Amino acid sequence: MWKEIIATAGPYHFDRVLDRLSIDPVNFLHLEEKFVKVPLVIEEMPYVIRVKAVGSTADPLFEVSGNDEKVKEQAIKEVKRIFQFDFPLQTLSLHFEKTNIAEIFQQHAGTPLVLEFDLYRCLIKCIIHQQLNLAFAHTLTERFVTNFGYQVEDVWFYPKPETVAALKYDDLRALQFSGRKAEYVIDTSRLIAEGTLNLAELKMMSDEEIMKKLIKVRGIGPWTVQNLLLAGLGRPNLFPKADIGVQKAIQKHFKLEKKPTSEEMDEYSLQWAPYLSYATLYFWRSIE
């Protein structure tokens, strides 16, 4: 068993991190004891890493622990990436206090952009969530993971691409997937399993290159790519204008009679660059 204390610049509101993670029933966390168990796949082996808040919002400290000493360095690197411990959130406050959404950033100060635990998980989750209400999307995702994934230390891991690639469409239809969604999830997994689609390469590509590459895959549209860039890769300047939640939040904040047009969203968002991803997150928070 190993433990490491990690410090990050305040404010960092870990309670809000846990609150958002708790929306997904697949995640293993404890709100009162302030920890989450993170499923990581390192060199094709599964490991469970516990991240527990031991400091405060103003002075954030985290105890990161695991069972296997040999992956400690890689695990800590991944935890820092996922929880964005190296990004000073005070930078956001200084930037957004001069913008037309300063009030939202004051209300949700210290809320970080926390990433999905790995890219395959993020992509499949995005495909499952396409054009569904959030509650049913999480229900489908939970069924998918608990039927075809696996557990380590009571923590659920998404199934491997090879496992999903070997499924039949009817296997997912039995879980109430639509025929099309079953095809998208399995066919995309087959591309990944056979090496035609290499997710690891995406980290080295620009946002535009990733969009051009993934949009060619059947079942992956701009909304899915933008969410992968934001929640999977942590790109800081993503603004998914087609996202219903973002549209509703902008409508609410600016007191519009109807949902904003694409042109209106472009105009409002001019002040938010180069942190459009954080504007997106804080808009989501403002209506949750």
Solvent accessible surface area in square Angstrom, and as a share of the most:
residue,aa,sasa,rsa
1,M,149,0.67
2,W,9,0.03
3,K,120,0.51
4,E,62,0.28
5,I,100,0.51
6,I,11,0.05
7,A,71,0.55
8,T,18,0.11
9,A,55,0.42
10,G,25,0.24
11,P,34,0.21
12,Y,3,0.01
13,H,42,0.19
14,F,9,0.04
15,D,60,0.31
16,R,52,0.19
17,V,5,0.03
18,L,1,0.01
19,D,73,0.38
20,R,78,0.28
21,L,23,0.12
22,S,47,0.30
23,I,68,0.35
24,D,6,0.03
25,P,60,0.38
26,V,8,0.05
27,N,25,0.13
28,F,68,0.28
29,L,37,0.18
30,H,67,0.30
31,L,92,0.46
32,E,153,0.69
33,E,90,0.40
34,K,78,0.33
35,F,19,0.08
36,V,0,0.00
37,K,43,0.18
38,V,0,0.00
39,P,11,0.07
40,L,4,0.02
41,V,74,0.42
42,I,11,0.06
43,E,140,0.63
44,E,144,0.65
45,M,112,0.50
46,P,35,0.22
47,Y,30,0.12
48,V,10,0.06
49,I,1,0.01
50,R,65,0.24
51,V,0,0.00
52,K,48,0.20
53,A,15,0.12
54,V,71,0.41
55,G,37,0.35
56,S,62,0.40
57,T,52,0.30
58,A,84,0.65
59,D,94,0.49
60,P,4,0.03
61,L,61,0.30
62,F,2,0.01
63,E,28,0.12
64,V,0,0.00
65,S,1,0.01
66,G,4,0.04
67,N,91,0.47
68,D,40,0.21
69,E,109,0.49
70,K,154,0.65
71,V,7,0.04
72,K,50,0.21
73,E,148,0.66
74,Q,75,0.33
75,A,0,0.00
76,I,24,0.12
77,K,149,0.63
78,E,45,0.20
79,V,0,0.00
80,K,67,0.29
81,R,71,0.26
82,I,0,0.00
83,F,0,0.00
84,Q,32,0.14
85,F,7,0.03
86,D,115,0.60
87,F,47,0.19
88,P,59,0.37
89,L,5,0.03
90,Q,83,0.37
91,T,45,0.26
92,L,3,0.01
93,S,33,0.21
94,L,96,0.48
95,H,48,0.21
96,F,0,0.00
97,E,94,0.42
98,K,162,0.69
99,T,18,0.11
100,N,48,0.25
101,I,1,0.00
102,A,18,0.14
103,E,101,0.46
104,I,8,0.04
105,F,10,0.04
106,Q,128,0.57
107,Q,100,0.44
108,H,26,0.12
109,A,37,0.29
110,G,3,0.03
111,T,4,0.02
112,P,4,0.03
113,L,6,0.03
114,V,32,0.18
115,L,4,0.02
116,E,29,0.13
117,F,5,0.02
118,D,49,0.25
119,L,16,0.08
120,Y,19,0.07
121,R,6,0.02
122,C,1,0.01
123,L,0,0.00
124,I,0,0.00
125,K,25,0.11
126,C,13,0.08
127,I,0,0.00
128,I,0,0.00
129,H,24,0.11
130,Q,27,0.12
131,Q,188,0.84
132,L,59,0.29
133,N,103,0.53
134,L,99,0.49
135,A,77,0.60
136,F,62,0.26
137,A,1,0.01
138,H,18,0.08
139,T,49,0.28
140,L,2,0.01
141,T,0,0.00
142,E,67,0.30
143,R,76,0.28
144,F,0,0.00
145,V,0,0.00
146,T,53,0.31
147,N,83,0.43
148,F,44,0.18
149,G,17,0.16
150,Y,60,0.23
151,Q,90,0.40
152,V,39,0.23
153,E,84,0.38
154,D,101,0.52
155,V,3,0.01
156,W,60,0.21
157,F,5,0.02
158,Y,16,0.06
159,P,2,0.01
160,K,97,0.41
161,P,26,0.16
162,E,102,0.46
163,T,58,0.34
164,V,0,0.00
165,A,18,0.14
166,A,85,0.66
167,L,20,0.10
168,K,148,0.63
169,Y,76,0.29
170,D,97,0.50
171,D,52,0.27
172,L,0,0.00
173,R,125,0.45
174,A,84,0.65
175,L,24,0.12
176,Q,115,0.51
177,F,7,0.03
178,S,62,0.40
179,G,20,0.19
180,R,153,0.56
181,K,20,0.08
182,A,0,0.00
183,E,44,0.20
184,Y,38,0.14
185,V,0,0.00
186,I,0,0.00
187,D,42,0.22
188,T,0,0.00
189,S,0,0.00
190,R,91,0.33
191,L,51,0.25
192,I,26,0.13
193,A,37,0.28
194,E,119,0.53
195,G,53,0.51
196,T,89,0.52
197,L,7,0.03
198,N,61,0.31
199,L,18,0.09
200,A,69,0.53
201,E,86,0.38
202,L,0,0.00
203,K,113,0.48
204,M,172,0.77
205,M,43,0.19
206,S,48,0.31
207,D,41,0.21
208,E,118,0.53
209,E,89,0.40
210,I,0,0.00
211,M,50,0.22
212,K,141,0.60
213,K,63,0.27
214,L,0,0.00
215,I,67,0.34
216,K,165,0.70
217,V,20,0.12
218,R,129,0.47
219,G,19,0.18
220,I,8,0.04
221,G,25,0.24
222,P,80,0.50
223,W,70,0.25
224,T,1,0.01
225,V,0,0.00
226,Q,38,0.17
227,N,13,0.07
228,L,0,0.00
229,L,3,0.01
230,L,2,0.01
231,A,25,0.20
232,G,2,0.02
233,L,28,0.14
234,G,15,0.14
235,R,42,0.15
236,P,62,0.39
237,N,62,0.32
238,L,13,0.07
239,F,21,0.09
240,P,0,0.00
241,K,58,0.25
242,A,65,0.50
243,D,13,0.07
244,I,93,0.47
245,G,18,0.17
246,V,0,0.00
247,Q,31,0.14
248,K,101,0.43
249,A,1,0.01
250,I,0,0.00
251,Q,46,0.20
252,K,130,0.55
253,H,43,0.19
254,F,46,0.19
255,K,179,0.76
256,L,45,0.22
257,E,177,0.79
258,K,152,0.64
259,K,89,0.38
260,P,10,0.06
261,T,64,0.37
262,S,53,0.34
263,E,124,0.56
264,E,68,0.31
265,M,2,0.01
266,D,67,0.35
267,E,124,0.56
268,Y,46,0.18
269,S,12,0.08
270,L,140,0.70
271,Q,89,0.39
272,W,0,0.00
273,A,45,0.35
274,P,73,0.46
275,Y,38,0.14
276,L,24,0.12
277,S,0,0.00
278,Y,5,0.02
279,A,0,0.00
280,T,0,0.00
281,L,5,0.02
282,Y,3,0.01
283,F,1,0.00
284,W,34,0.12
285,R,29,0.11
286,S,25,0.16
287,I,64,0.32
288,E,111,0.50
